[in-house]
């Protein structure tokens, strides 16, 4: 059953859900299939359709992924993506949001093994040492599909959150999932569950004048 959301409401209220994931309610496989069917309607570079979605619902396999998730978080290098001064200013523009994000991450970290479905979107082709063109074409062929998946999930009362937790131990996670690491990249690690309640509000963002440019920077 679809929620009664206008397109604008769907786009503005598809949030990164952590605290409000319902950890006790299984996600029907039919809903997963519907979301993926919509996801693969997204644009794809040269119509190559190199996307794949691995959705793990098996209890023991989810526990194994949760173990990799936690160890990958511990192994992450904060200097791999350093914050600039402007990053810090934007992040602290609404201090309560940062507090909720930290709390939500801890909740997800503690309960990741309980999430009823774990989604690992993949894309054929690796971007290690790739040119900007190759990177843009590869990521441009998986990101729109994943966002469509997340929108489709929201419309069905499901919550998601994009994480990059797989990155530090990507090869190990790929091995666990049977993915040929040398030619397929794990793009993200996405918890999927029904949400506790379906009402979500648009996020507080920095003013549009800081991000919208007309004719030039």
MIDOVO-993652 format. One record per atom (N, C-alpha, C): residue number from 0; residue in one letter; chain; atom name; x, y, z. Coordinates in steps of 0.02 Angstrom, whole numbers. Layout:
N
PAVEX_pos_code_unit_site_px_py_pz
PAVEX_NUM_A_A_CA_X_Y_Z
...
This chain:
217
PAVEX_pos_code_unit_site_px_py_pz
PAVEX_0_X_A_N_42_-60_0
PAVEX_0_X_A_CA_0_0_0
PAVEX_0_X_A_C_44_62_0
PAVEX_1_X_A_N_29_109_-44
PAVEX_1_X_A_CA_69_169_-50
PAVEX_1_X_A_C_43_223_-2
PAVEX_2_X_A_N_90_262_25
PAVEX_2_X_A_CA_71_318_67
PAVEX_2_X_A_C_42_373_23
PAVEX_3_X_A_N_0_414_53
PAVEX_3_X_A_CA_-32_470_17
PAVEX_3_X_A_C_15_530_18
PAVEX_4_X_A_N_64_529_-27
PAVEX_4_X_A_CA_115_582_-30
PAVEX_4_X_A_C_116_612_-100
PAVEX_5_X_A_N_118_678_-104
PAVEX_5_X_A_CA_127_710_-169
PAVEX_5_X_A_C_200_700_-190
PAVEX_6_X_A_N_217_711_-253
PAVEX_6_X_A_CA_287_705_-274
PAVEX_6_X_A_C_333_750_-233
PAVEX_7_X_A_N_312_812_-219
PAVEX_7_X_A_CA_354_857_-180
PAVEX_7_X_A_C_362_832_-108
PAVEX_8_X_A_N_309_805_-79
PAVEX_8_X_A_CA_314_778_-12
PAVEX_8_X_A_C_360_718_-10
PAVEX_9_X_A_N_355_675_-60
PAVEX_9_X_A_CA_399_617_-63
PAVEX_9_X_A_C_472_638_-67
PAVEX_10_X_A_N_487_687_-109
PAVEX_10_X_A_CA_556_709_-118
PAVEX_10_X_A_C_583_744_-57
PAVEX_11_X_A_N_540_781_-22
PAVEX_11_X_A_CA_565_822_35
PAVEX_11_X_A_C_562_786_102
PAVEX_12_X_A_N_531_727_105
PAVEX_12_X_A_CA_526_692_169
PAVEX_12_X_A_C_557_623_167
PAVEX_13_X_A_N_594_607_114
PAVEX_13_X_A_CA_632_544_114
PAVEX_13_X_A_C_697_557_151
PAVEX_14_X_A_N_696_539_214
PAVEX_14_X_A_CA_750_555_260
PAVEX_14_X_A_C_797_496_270
PAVEX_15_X_A_N_855_511_299
PAVEX_15_X_A_CA_901_459_322
PAVEX_15_X_A_C_872_434_388
PAVEX_16_X_A_N_845_374_389
PAVEX_16_X_A_CA_810_348_447
PAVEX_16_X_A_C_856_301_487
PAVEX_17_X_A_N_864_315_550
PAVEX_17_X_A_CA_905_273_593
PAVEX_17_X_A_C_865_253_655
PAVEX_18_X_A_N_848_302_697
PAVEX_18_X_A_CA_810_288_758
PAVEX_18_X_A_C_743_256_744
PAVEX_19_X_A_N_712_275_689
PAVEX_19_X_A_CA_642_255_678
PAVEX_19_X_A_C_635_195_630
PAVEX_20_X_A_N_687_155_625
PAVEX_20_X_A_CA_681_92_589
PAVEX_20_X_A_C_647_42_634
PAVEX_21_X_A_N_595_9_609
PAVEX_21_X_A_CA_559_-41_648
PAVEX_21_X_A_C_599_-107_643
PAVEX_22_X_A_N_632_-125_697
PAVEX_22_X_A_CA_676_-183_697
PAVEX_22_X_A_C_640_-249_709
PAVEX_23_X_A_N_575_-245_721
PAVEX_23_X_A_CA_537_-305_738
PAVEX_23_X_A_C_493_-331_681
PAVEX_24_X_A_N_489_-294_627
PAVEX_24_X_A_CA_441_-310_574
PAVEX_24_X_A_C_477_-329_509
PAVEX_25_X_A_N_468_-390_485
PAVEX_25_X_A_CA_501_-410_423
PAVEX_25_X_A_C_478_-368_363
PAVEX_26_X_A_N_521_-361_314
PAVEX_26_X_A_CA_503_-326_252
PAVEX_26_X_A_C_484_-379_200
PAVEX_27_X_A_N_423_-377_175
PAVEX_27_X_A_CA_402_-427_125
PAVEX_27_X_A_C_446_-424_62
PAVEX_28_X_A_N_464_-481_36
PAVEX_28_X_A_CA_506_-483_-23
PAVEX_28_X_A_C_472_-450_-82
PAVEX_29_X_A_N_407_-453_-85
PAVEX_29_X_A_CA_371_-422_-141
PAVEX_29_X_A_C_383_-346_-142
PAVEX_30_X_A_N_388_-315_-83
PAVEX_30_X_A_CA_402_-243_-81
PAVEX_30_X_A_C_473_-228_-104
PAVEX_31_X_A_N_519_-270_-85
PAVEX_31_X_A_CA_588_-262_-108
PAVEX_31_X_A_C_590_-264_-184
PAVEX_32_X_A_N_556_-313_-213
PAVEX_32_X_A_CA_554_-319_-286
PAVEX_32_X_A_C_523_-257_-319
PAVEX_33_X_A_N_470_-231_-290
PAVEX_33_X_A_CA_439_-171_-318
PAVEX_33_X_A_C_488_-113_-317
PAVEX_34_X_A_N_524_-105_-263
PAVEX_34_X_A_CA_571_-49_-258
PAVEX_34_X_A_C_628_-56_-308
PAVEX_35_X_A_N_652_-117_-318
PAVEX_35_X_A_CA_706_-127_-367
PAVEX_35_X_A_C_680_-118_-438
PAVEX_36_X_A_N_619_-140_-451
PAVEX_36_X_A_CA_589_-129_-518
PAVEX_36_X_A_C_586_-55_-535
PAVEX_37_X_A_N_570_-14_-486
PAVEX_37_X_A_CA_569_58_-497
PAVEX_37_X_A_C_640_86_-501
PAVEX_38_X_A_N_685_60_-461
PAVEX_38_X_A_CA_754_84_-461
PAVEX_38_X_A_C_786_77_-529
PAVEX_39_X_A_N_773_22_-563
PAVEX_39_X_A_CA_807_10_-627
PAVEX_39_X_A_C_773_47_-685
PAVEX_40_X_A_N_725_89_-669
PAVEX_40_X_A_CA_699_136_-719
PAVEX_40_X_A_C_739_200_-720
PAVEX_41_X_A_N_787_207_-675
PAVEX_41_X_A_CA_828_268_-672
PAVEX_41_X_A_C_873_273_-733
PAVEX_42_X_A_N_896_334_-748
PAVEX_42_X_A_CA_943_342_-804
PAVEX_42_X_A_C_1008_304_-790
PAVEX_43_X_A_N_1040_282_-843
PAVEX_43_X_A_CA_1103_245_-838
PAVEX_43_X_A_C_1147_261_-897
PAVEX_44_X_A_N_1210_276_-884
PAVEX_44_X_A_CA_1256_296_-937
PAVEX_44_X_A_C_1260_246_-994
PAVEX_45_X_A_N_1248_269_-1055
PAVEX_45_X_A_CA_1250_229_-1116
PAVEX_45_X_A_C_1201_169_-1113
PAVEX_46_X_A_N_1153_173_-1069
PAVEX_46_X_A_CA_1104_119_-1059
PAVEX_46_X_A_C_1138_52_-1044
PAVEX_47_X_A_N_1195_55_-1008
PAVEX_47_X_A_CA_1232_-7_-993
PAVEX_47_X_A_C_1200_-47_-937
PAVEX_48_X_A_N_1161_-14_-893
PAVEX_48_X_A_CA_1124_-50_-841
PAVEX_48_X_A_C_1170_-97_-801
PAVEX_49_X_A_N_1223_-69_-775
PAVEX_49_X_A_CA_1273_-110_-740
PAVEX_49_X_A_C_1259_-116_-665
PAVEX_50_X_A_N_1198_-101_-645
PAVEX_50_X_A_CA_1180_-102_-574
PAVEX_50_X_A_C_1161_-171_-550
PAVEX_51_X_A_N_1170_-182_-485
PAVEX_51_X_A_CA_1149_-243_-452
PAVEX_51_X_A_C_1127_-224_-381
PAVEX_52_X_A_N_1078_-259_-354
PAVEX_52_X_A_CA_1055_-247_-286
PAVEX_52_X_A_C_1056_-314_-248
PAVEX_53_X_A_N_1099_-318_-198
PAVEX_53_X_A_CA_1100_-377_-155
PAVEX_53_X_A_C_1061_-359_-92
PAVEX_54_X_A_N_1007_-396_-80
PAVEX_54_X_A_CA_965_-383_-22
PAVEX_54_X_A_C_968_-443_24
PAVEX_55_X_A_N_995_-433_83
PAVEX_55_X_A_CA_1007_-487_130
PAVEX_55_X_A_C_954_-486_185
PAVEX_56_X_A_N_917_-541_191
PAVEX_56_X_A_CA_866_-548_243
PAVEX_56_X_A_C_880_-607_289
PAVEX_57_X_A_N_923_-653_268
PAVEX_57_X_A_CA_940_-711_309
PAVEX_57_X_A_C_973_-688_374
PAVEX_58_X_A_N_951_-716_430
PAVEX_58_X_A_CA_973_-693_496
PAVEX_58_X_A_C_1048_-700_505
PAVEX_59_X_A_N_1075_-758_490
PAVEX_59_X_A_CA_1147_-769_501
PAVEX_59_X_A_C_1189_-727_453
PAVEX_60_X_A_N_1166_-719_391
PAVEX_60_X_A_CA_1203_-677_344
PAVEX_60_X_A_C_1201_-604_366
PAVEX_61_X_A_N_1145_-582_394
PAVEX_61_X_A_CA_1141_-514_420
PAVEX_61_X_A_C_1189_-504_479
PAVEX_62_X_A_N_1194_-553_521
PAVEX_62_X_A_CA_1241_-549_578
PAVEX_62_X_A_C_1313_-544_553
PAVEX_63_X_A_N_1329_-582_502
PAVEX_63_X_A_CA_1397_-580_474
PAVEX_63_X_A_C_1411_-511_444
PAVEX_64_X_A_N_1362_-484_408
PAVEX_64_X_A_CA_1370_-417_380
PAVEX_64_X_A_C_1376_-365_435
PAVEX_65_X_A_N_1338_-373_488
PAVEX_65_X_A_CA_1341_-325_544
PAVEX_65_X_A_C_1411_-325_575
PAVEX_66_X_A_N_1441_-384_579
PAVEX_66_X_A_CA_1509_-388_606
PAVEX_66_X_A_C_1559_-349_562
PAVEX_67_X_A_N_1553_-358_496
PAVEX_67_X_A_CA_1596_-321_450
PAVEX_67_X_A_C_1582_-246_456
PAVEX_68_X_A_N_1518_-227_460
PAVEX_68_X_A_CA_1498_-157_466
PAVEX_68_X_A_C_1534_-125_526
PAVEX_69_X_A_N_1530_-157_584
PAVEX_69_X_A_CA_1559_-127_645
PAVEX_69_X_A_C_1635_-123_640
PAVEX_70_X_A_N_1666_-174_613
PAVEX_70_X_A_CA_1739_-172_607
PAVEX_70_X_A_C_1761_-121_554
PAVEX_71_X_A_N_1720_-112_503
PAVEX_71_X_A_CA_1736_-62_452
PAVEX_71_X_A_C_1731_8_480
PAVEX_72_X_A_N_1681_20_523
PAVEX_72_X_A_CA_1675_85_555
PAVEX_72_X_A_C_1738_100_596
PAVEX_73_X_A_N_1762_50_633
PAVEX_73_X_A_CA_1822_59_674
PAVEX_73_X_A_C_1884_70_631
PAVEX_74_X_A_N_1884_42_571
PAVEX_74_X_A_CA_1942_46_527
PAVEX_74_X_A_C_1942_109_484
PAVEX_75_X_A_N_1888_146_483
PAVEX_75_X_A_CA_1882_205_439
PAVEX_75_X_A_C_1934_258_458
PAVEX_76_X_A_N_1963_287_408
PAVEX_76_X_A_CA_2013_340_416
PAVEX_76_X_A_C_1979_408_409
PAVEX_77_X_A_N_1973_448_462
PAVEX_77_X_A_CA_1939_513_457
PAVEX_77_X_A_C_1974_560_409
PAVEX_78_X_A_N_2038_548_396
PAVEX_78_X_A_CA_2075_592_350
PAVEX_78_X_A_C_2062_575_277
PAVEX_79_X_A_N_2027_519_265
PAVEX_79_X_A_CA_2012_500_196
PAVEX_79_X_A_C_1965_551_164
PAVEX_80_X_A_N_1924_583_204
PAVEX_80_X_A_CA_1878_635_180
PAVEX_80_X_A_C_1876_691_231
PAVEX_81_X_A_N_1930_731_235
PAVEX_81_X_A_CA_1936_783_287
PAVEX_81_X_A_C_1883_837_278
PAVEX_82_X_A_N_1863_866_335
PAVEX_82_X_A_CA_1814_920_335
PAVEX_82_X_A_C_1849_987_324
PAVEX_83_X_A_N_1819_1029_282
PAVEX_83_X_A_CA_1843_1097_274
PAVEX_83_X_A_C_1810_1142_325
PAVEX_84_X_A_N_1833_1203_329
PAVEX_84_X_A_CA_1802_1252_374
PAVEX_84_X_A_C_1729_1263_355
PAVEX_85_X_A_N_1715_1267_290
PAVEX_85_X_A_CA_1647_1278_268
PAVEX_85_X_A_C_1603_1217_284
PAVEX_86_X_A_N_1632_1157_279
PAVEX_86_X_A_CA_1595_1097_299
PAVEX_86_X_A_C_1572_1104_371
PAVEX_87_X_A_N_1620_1122_414
PAVEX_87_X_A_CA_1604_1128_486
PAVEX_87_X_A_C_1551_1181_499
PAVEX_88_X_A_N_1555_1236_463
PAVEX_88_X_A_CA_1505_1289_472
PAVEX_88_X_A_C_1436_1265_452
PAVEX_89_X_A_N_1431_1231_396
PAVEX_89_X_A_CA_1366_1207_373
PAVEX_89_X_A_C_1338_1153_419
PAVEX_90_X_A_N_1382_1109_441
PAVEX_90_X_A_CA_1361_1055_485
PAVEX_90_X_A_C_1334_1082_552
PAVEX_91_X_A_N_1363_1137_576
PAVEX_91_X_A_CA_1344_1163_641
PAVEX_91_X_A_C_1291_1217_636
PAVEX_92_X_A_N_1266_1230_576
PAVEX_92_X_A_CA_1214_1282_567
PAVEX_92_X_A_C_1152_1265_608
PAVEX_93_X_A_N_1137_1201_614
PAVEX_93_X_A_CA_1081_1179_655
PAVEX_93_X_A_C_1108_1126_704
PAVEX_94_X_A_N_1134_1146_762
PAVEX_94_X_A_CA_1168_1100_808
PAVEX_94_X_A_C_1126_1039_827
PAVEX_95_X_A_N_1060_1048_832
PAVEX_95_X_A_CA_1018_992_853
PAVEX_95_X_A_C_1019_936_801
PAVEX_96_X_A_N_1027_954_737
PAVEX_96_X_A_CA_1030_903_684
PAVEX_96_X_A_C_1092_859_693
PAVEX_97_X_A_N_1148_890_709
PAVEX_97_X_A_CA_1210_853_718
PAVEX_97_X_A_C_1205_806_778
PAVEX_98_X_A_N_1172_829_830
PAVEX_98_X_A_CA_1161_787_889
PAVEX_98_X_A_C_1119_726_872
PAVEX_99_X_A_N_1065_738_833
PAVEX_99_X_A_CA_1022_682_813
PAVEX_99_X_A_C_1058_633_768
PAVEX_100_X_A_N_1101_658_724
PAVEX_100_X_A_CA_1139_615_679
PAVEX_100_X_A_C_1186_570_719
PAVEX_101_X_A_N_1221_599_767
PAVEX_101_X_A_CA_1267_559_808
PAVEX_101_X_A_C_1230_506_848
PAVEX_102_X_A_N_1174_527_877
PAVEX_102_X_A_CA_1134_480_916
PAVEX_102_X_A_C_1106_425_871
PAVEX_103_X_A_N_1083_445_812
PAVEX_103_X_A_CA_1055_397_765
PAVEX_103_X_A_C_1108_347_741
PAVEX_104_X_A_N_1169_373_728
PAVEX_104_X_A_CA_1222_328_706
PAVEX_104_X_A_C_1238_277_761
PAVEX_105_X_A_N_1241_299_823
PAVEX_105_X_A_CA_1256_252_877
PAVEX_105_X_A_C_1201_200_883
PAVEX_106_X_A_N_1139_221_875
PAVEX_106_X_A_CA_1083_174_878
PAVEX_106_X_A_C_1089_123_822
PAVEX_107_X_A_N_1106_146_762
PAVEX_107_X_A_CA_1113_101_705
PAVEX_107_X_A_C_1171_53_717
PAVEX_108_X_A_N_1226_79_741
PAVEX_108_X_A_CA_1286_39_755
PAVEX_108_X_A_C_1269_-17_804
PAVEX_109_X_A_N_1232_0_856
PAVEX_109_X_A_CA_1215_-49_908
PAVEX_109_X_A_C_1165_-101_884
PAVEX_110_X_A_N_1124_-83_835
PAVEX_110_X_A_CA_1069_-126_815
PAVEX_110_X_A_C_1070_-150_743
PAVEX_111_X_A_N_1126_-140_708
PAVEX_111_X_A_CA_1128_-154_637
PAVEX_111_X_A_C_1111_-228_623
PAVEX_112_X_A_N_1128_-273_668
PAVEX_112_X_A_CA_1113_-344_657
PAVEX_112_X_A_C_1038_-359_662
PAVEX_113_X_A_N_1000_-312_690
PAVEX_113_X_A_CA_928_-322_698
PAVEX_113_X_A_C_887_-294_640
PAVEX_114_X_A_N_918_-255_597
PAVEX_114_X_A_CA_882_-226_540
PAVEX_114_X_A_C_859_-283_494
PAVEX_115_X_A_N_795_-286_477
PAVEX_115_X_A_CA_768_-345_441
PAVEX_115_X_A_C_794_-355_371
PAVEX_116_X_A_N_818_-303_338
PAVEX_116_X_A_CA_846_-311_271
PAVEX_116_X_A_C_905_-264_263
PAVEX_117_X_A_N_958_-289_234
PAVEX_117_X_A_CA_1017_-248_220
PAVEX_117_X_A_C_1029_-248_145
PAVEX_118_X_A_N_1033_-189_116
PAVEX_118_X_A_CA_1038_-182_43
PAVEX_118_X_A_C_1108_-158_25
PAVEX_119_X_A_N_1140_-194_-20
PAVEX_119_X_A_CA_1206_-175_-44
PAVEX_119_X_A_C_1201_-165_-120
PAVEX_120_X_A_N_1193_-102_-141
PAVEX_120_X_A_CA_1192_-88_-213
PAVEX_120_X_A_C_1263_-93_-241
PAVEX_121_X_A_N_1268_-123_-299
PAVEX_121_X_A_CA_1334_-133_-331
PAVEX_121_X_A_C_1332_-107_-402
PAVEX_122_X_A_N_1391_-94_-429
PAVEX_122_X_A_CA_1395_-72_-498
PAVEX_122_X_A_C_1455_-105_-530
PAVEX_123_X_A_N_1445_-131_-591
PAVEX_123_X_A_CA_1501_-162_-628
PAVEX_123_X_A_C_1550_-107_-649
PAVEX_124_X_A_N_1613_-120_-635
PAVEX_124_X_A_CA_1666_-71_-650
PAVEX_124_X_A_C_1690_-38_-586
PAVEX_125_X_A_N_1755_-32_-579
PAVEX_125_X_A_CA_1784_-2_-519
PAVEX_125_X_A_C_1810_68_-536
PAVEX_126_X_A_N_1810_112_-486
PAVEX_126_X_A_CA_1834_180_-497
PAVEX_126_X_A_C_1901_192_-463
PAVEX_127_X_A_N_1933_139_-436
PAVEX_127_X_A_CA_1999_148_-406
PAVEX_127_X_A_C_2047_177_-459
PAVEX_128_X_A_N_2074_236_-444
PAVEX_128_X_A_CA_2122_269_-488
PAVEX_128_X_A_C_2091_286_-557
PAVEX_129_X_A_N_2026_291_-561
PAVEX_129_X_A_CA_1993_307_-624
PAVEX_129_X_A_C_1995_382_-637
PAVEX_130_X_A_N_1986_402_-699
PAVEX_130_X_A_CA_1981_473_-716
PAVEX_130_X_A_C_1916_502_-690
PAVEX_131_X_A_N_1912_567_-688
PAVEX_131_X_A_CA_1850_600_-667
PAVEX_131_X_A_C_1792_579_-712
PAVEX_132_X_A_N_1805_574_-777
PAVEX_132_X_A_CA_1753_553_-825
PAVEX_132_X_A_C_1728_483_-808
PAVEX_133_X_A_N_1775_437_-798
PAVEX_133_X_A_CA_1755_368_-783
PAVEX_133_X_A_C_1717_364_-717
PAVEX_134_X_A_N_1740_402_-667
PAVEX_134_X_A_CA_1706_403_-603
PAVEX_134_X_A_C_1635_430_-610
PAVEX_135_X_A_N_1628_485_-646
PAVEX_135_X_A_CA_1562_516_-652
PAVEX_135_X_A_C_1514_470_-689
PAVEX_136_X_A_N_1539_435_-740
PAVEX_136_X_A_CA_1495_390_-777
PAVEX_136_X_A_C_1475_329_-735
PAVEX_137_X_A_N_1522_304_-695
PAVEX_137_X_A_CA_1506_246_-654
PAVEX_137_X_A_C_1458_263_-598
PAVEX_138_X_A_N_1475_315_-559
PAVEX_138_X_A_CA_1432_335_-503
PAVEX_138_X_A_C_1366_363_-529
PAVEX_139_X_A_N_1368_396_-587
PAVEX_139_X_A_CA_1306_422_-616
PAVEX_139_X_A_C_1260_368_-639
PAVEX_140_X_A_N_1285_306_-643
PAVEX_140_X_A_CA_1242_250_-664
PAVEX_140_X_A_C_1216_209_-606
PAVEX_141_X_A_N_1238_224_-544
PAVEX_141_X_A_CA_1212_187_-486
PAVEX_141_X_A_C_1176_233_-438
PAVEX_142_X_A_N_1200_295_-430
PAVEX_142_X_A_CA_1168_340_-381
PAVEX_142_X_A_C_1095_356_-397
PAVEX_143_X_A_N_1078_373_-459
PAVEX_143_X_A_CA_1007_385_-473
PAVEX_143_X_A_C_963_324_-459
PAVEX_144_X_A_N_989_264_-473
PAVEX_144_X_A_CA_950_204_-461
PAVEX_144_X_A_C_940_193_-387
PAVEX_145_X_A_N_991_205_-347
PAVEX_145_X_A_CA_984_195_-275
PAVEX_145_X_A_C_937_246_-245
PAVEX_146_X_A_N_941_308_-268
PAVEX_146_X_A_CA_895_360_-243
PAVEX_146_X_A_C_823_342_-262
PAVEX_147_X_A_N_813_316_-322
PAVEX_147_X_A_CA_746_293_-341
PAVEX_147_X_A_C_723_237_-296
PAVEX_148_X_A_N_768_192_-278
PAVEX_148_X_A_CA_751_137_-232
PAVEX_148_X_A_C_729_166_-165
PAVEX_149_X_A_N_765_216_-141
PAVEX_149_X_A_CA_749_245_-75
PAVEX_149_X_A_C_683_283_-77
PAVEX_150_X_A_N_669_317_-132
PAVEX_150_X_A_CA_605_351_-139
PAVEX_150_X_A_C_548_300_-142
PAVEX_151_X_A_N_558_246_-180
PAVEX_151_X_A_CA_507_194_-184
PAVEX_151_X_A_C_494_163_-116
PAVEX_152_X_A_N_547_154_-78
PAVEX_152_X_A_CA_540_126_-10
PAVEX_152_X_A_C_500_173_34
PAVEX_153_X_A_N_516_236_32
PAVEX_153_X_A_CA_480_286_73
PAVEX_153_X_A_C_405_285_55
PAVEX_154_X_A_N_390_281_-9
PAVEX_154_X_A_CA_320_281_-31
PAVEX_154_X_A_C_282_220_-5
PAVEX_155_X_A_N_318_169_14
PAVEX_155_X_A_CA_287_107_39
PAVEX_155_X_A_C_293_99_115
PAVEX_156_X_A_N_311_154_149
PAVEX_156_X_A_CA_316_152_221
PAVEX_156_X_A_C_380_123_248
PAVEX_157_X_A_N_430_117_204
PAVEX_157_X_A_CA_495_90_224
PAVEX_157_X_A_C_546_147_232
PAVEX_158_X_A_N_594_136_276
PAVEX_158_X_A_CA_646_185_287
PAVEX_158_X_A_C_714_158_265
PAVEX_159_X_A_N_758_204_245
PAVEX_159_X_A_CA_825_186_224
PAVEX_159_X_A_C_874_239_249
PAVEX_160_X_A_N_938_222_246
PAVEX_160_X_A_CA_990_272_257
PAVEX_160_X_A_C_1052_249_218
PAVEX_161_X_A_N_1078_294_177
PAVEX_161_X_A_CA_1139_280_139
PAVEX_161_X_A_C_1198_281_187
PAVEX_162_X_A_N_1236_228_190
PAVEX_162_X_A_CA_1299_229_228
PAVEX_162_X_A_C_1355_205_182
PAVEX_163_X_A_N_1416_224_199
PAVEX_163_X_A_CA_1475_201_162
PAVEX_163_X_A_C_1517_156_206
PAVEX_164_X_A_N_1483_122_253
PAVEX_164_X_A_CA_1518_81_302
PAVEX_164_X_A_C_1558_24_270
PAVEX_165_X_A_N_1538_4_210
PAVEX_165_X_A_CA_1572_-53_178
PAVEX_165_X_A_C_1642_-35_154
PAVEX_166_X_A_N_1654_30_144
PAVEX_166_X_A_CA_1714_51_107
PAVEX_166_X_A_C_1781_26_137
PAVEX_167_X_A_N_1794_34_203
PAVEX_167_X_A_CA_1859_12_228
PAVEX_167_X_A_C_1871_-63_222
PAVEX_168_X_A_N_1818_-102_223
PAVEX_168_X_A_CA_1824_-175_218
PAVEX_168_X_A_C_1783_-201_159
PAVEX_169_X_A_N_1784_-163_105
PAVEX_169_X_A_CA_1743_-181_47
PAVEX_169_X_A_C_1760_-250_20
PAVEX_170_X_A_N_1823_-266_15
PAVEX_170_X_A_CA_1842_-331_-13
PAVEX_170_X_A_C_1815_-388_31
PAVEX_171_X_A_N_1820_-380_97
PAVEX_171_X_A_CA_1794_-432_142
PAVEX_171_X_A_C_1719_-440_135
PAVEX_172_X_A_N_1683_-383_130
PAVEX_172_X_A_CA_1611_-388_122
PAVEX_172_X_A_C_1593_-418_54
PAVEX_173_X_A_N_1631_-401_3
PAVEX_173_X_A_CA_1619_-430_-63
PAVEX_173_X_A_C_1628_-505_-61
PAVEX_174_X_A_N_1680_-528_-27
PAVEX_174_X_A_CA_1691_-600_-21
PAVEX_174_X_A_C_1633_-634_15
PAVEX_175_X_A_N_1610_-603_69
PAVEX_175_X_A_CA_1554_-631_106
PAVEX_175_X_A_C_1491_-638_63
PAVEX_176_X_A_N_1482_-590_17
PAVEX_176_X_A_CA_1423_-590_-26
PAVEX_176_X_A_C_1433_-625_-92
PAVEX_177_X_A_N_1493_-649_-104
PAVEX_177_X_A_CA_1506_-683_-168
PAVEX_177_X_A_C_1514_-636_-226
PAVEX_178_X_A_N_1531_-573_-213
PAVEX_178_X_A_CA_1537_-523_-266
PAVEX_178_X_A_C_1609_-525_-295
PAVEX_179_X_A_N_1617_-526_-361
PAVEX_179_X_A_CA_1684_-525_-391
PAVEX_179_X_A_C_1715_-455_-384
PAVEX_180_X_A_N_1752_-446_-330
PAVEX_180_X_A_CA_1778_-380_-310
PAVEX_180_X_A_C_1817_-345_-366
PAVEX_181_X_A_N_1855_-382_-404
PAVEX_181_X_A_CA_1899_-351_-454
PAVEX_181_X_A_C_1862_-317_-510
PAVEX_182_X_A_N_1798_-333_-519
PAVEX_182_X_A_CA_1761_-302_-574
PAVEX_182_X_A_C_1693_-273_-553
PAVEX_183_X_A_N_1675_-279_-489
PAVEX_183_X_A_CA_1612_-252_-464
PAVEX_183_X_A_C_1624_-213_-400
PAVEX_184_X_A_N_1596_-154_-395
PAVEX_184_X_A_CA_1607_-111_-337
PAVEX_184_X_A_C_1545_-109_-293
PAVEX_185_X_A_N_1554_-116_-227
PAVEX_185_X_A_CA_1500_-108_-180
PAVEX_185_X_A_C_1491_-33_-169
PAVEX_186_X_A_N_1434_-6_-189
PAVEX_186_X_A_CA_1425_66_-189
PAVEX_186_X_A_C_1403_93_-121
PAVEX_187_X_A_N_1367_54_-82
PAVEX_187_X_A_CA_1341_78_-18
PAVEX_187_X_A_C_1319_19_24
PAVEX_188_X_A_N_1298_35_85
PAVEX_188_X_A_CA_1272_-15_132
PAVEX_188_X_A_C_1210_17_163
PAVEX_189_X_A_N_1150_-9_145
PAVEX_189_X_A_CA_1088_27_160
PAVEX_189_X_A_C_1041_-17_202
PAVEX_190_X_A_N_1029_2_265
PAVEX_190_X_A_CA_978_-32_304
PAVEX_190_X_A_C_908_-18_275
PAVEX_191_X_A_N_864_-68_278
PAVEX_191_X_A_CA_796_-61_252
PAVEX_191_X_A_C_748_-92_301
PAVEX_192_X_A_N_698_-52_322
PAVEX_192_X_A_CA_648_-77_370
PAVEX_192_X_A_C_586_-33_365
PAVEX_193_X_A_N_531_-59_389
PAVEX_193_X_A_CA_473_-15_399
PAVEX_193_X_A_C_493_40_447
PAVEX_194_X_A_N_460_97_442
PAVEX_194_X_A_CA_473_151_489
PAVEX_194_X_A_C_423_150_546
PAVEX_195_X_A_N_444_175_603
PAVEX_195_X_A_CA_399_183_660
PAVEX_195_X_A_C_362_248_648
PAVEX_196_X_A_N_300_243_625
PAVEX_196_X_A_CA_264_302_602
PAVEX_196_X_A_C_285_319_532
PAVEX_197_X_A_N_244_354_495
PAVEX_197_X_A_CA_260_371_426
PAVEX_197_X_A_C_265_446_414
PAVEX_198_X_A_N_256_486_466
PAVEX_198_X_A_CA_260_558_459
PAVEX_198_X_A_C_332_582_467
PAVEX_199_X_A_N_358_613_415
PAVEX_199_X_A_CA_426_642_417
PAVEX_199_X_A_C_422_713_389
PAVEX_200_X_A_N_465_756_416
PAVEX_200_X_A_CA_465_826_394
PAVEX_200_X_A_C_525_841_351
PAVEX_201_X_A_N_521_892_310
PAVEX_201_X_A_CA_581_914_274
PAVEX_201_X_A_C_636_934_323
PAVEX_202_X_A_N_698_924_303
PAVEX_202_X_A_CA_755_941_346
PAVEX_202_X_A_C_768_1016_344
PAVEX_203_X_A_N_800_1041_396
PAVEX_203_X_A_CA_824_1110_398
PAVEX_203_X_A_C_888_1114_357
PAVEX_204_X_A_N_889_1155_307
PAVEX_204_X_A_CA_948_1162_265
PAVEX_204_X_A_C_973_1234_266
PAVEX_205_X_A_N_1035_1244_244
PAVEX_205_X_A_CA_1062_1311_239
PAVEX_205_X_A_C_1023_1349_186
PAVEX_206_X_A_N_1020_1416_191
PAVEX_206_X_A_CA_980_1456_143
PAVEX_206_X_A_C_999_1442_70
PAVEX_207_X_A_N_950_1446_27
PAVEX_207_X_A_CA_960_1432_-44
PAVEX_207_X_A_C_1012_1478_-76
PAVEX_208_X_A_N_1017_1539_-50
PAVEX_208_X_A_CA_1065_1587_-79
PAVEX_208_X_A_C_1137_1563_-73
PAVEX_209_X_A_N_1149_1516_-28
PAVEX_209_X_A_CA_1217_1490_-20
PAVEX_209_X_A_C_1234_1434_-70
PAVEX_210_X_A_N_1184_1408_-103
PAVEX_210_X_A_CA_1196_1351_-147
PAVEX_210_X_A_C_1172_1360_-219
PAVEX_211_X_A_N_1128_1408_-230
PAVEX_211_X_A_CA_1101_1419_-297
PAVEX_211_X_A_C_1140_1475_-332
PAVEX_212_X_A_N_1168_1459_-389
PAVEX_212_X_A_CA_1208_1507_-428
PAVEX_212_X_A_C_1175_1517_-496
PAVEX_213_X_A_N_1170_1579_-516
PAVEX_213_X_A_CA_1140_1594_-581
PAVEX_213_X_A_C_1192_1621_-630
PAVEX_214_X_A_N_1201_1584_-683
PAVEX_214_X_A_CA_1246_1603_-738
PAVEX_214_X_A_C_1321_1593_-721
PAVEX_215_X_A_N_1340_1600_-658
PAVEX_215_X_A_CA_1410_1589_-639
PAVEX_215_X_A_C_1414_1576_-565
PAVEX_216_X_A_N_1473_1557_-540
PAVEX_216_X_A_CA_1483_1542_-469
PAVEX_216_X_A_C_1471_1604_-427
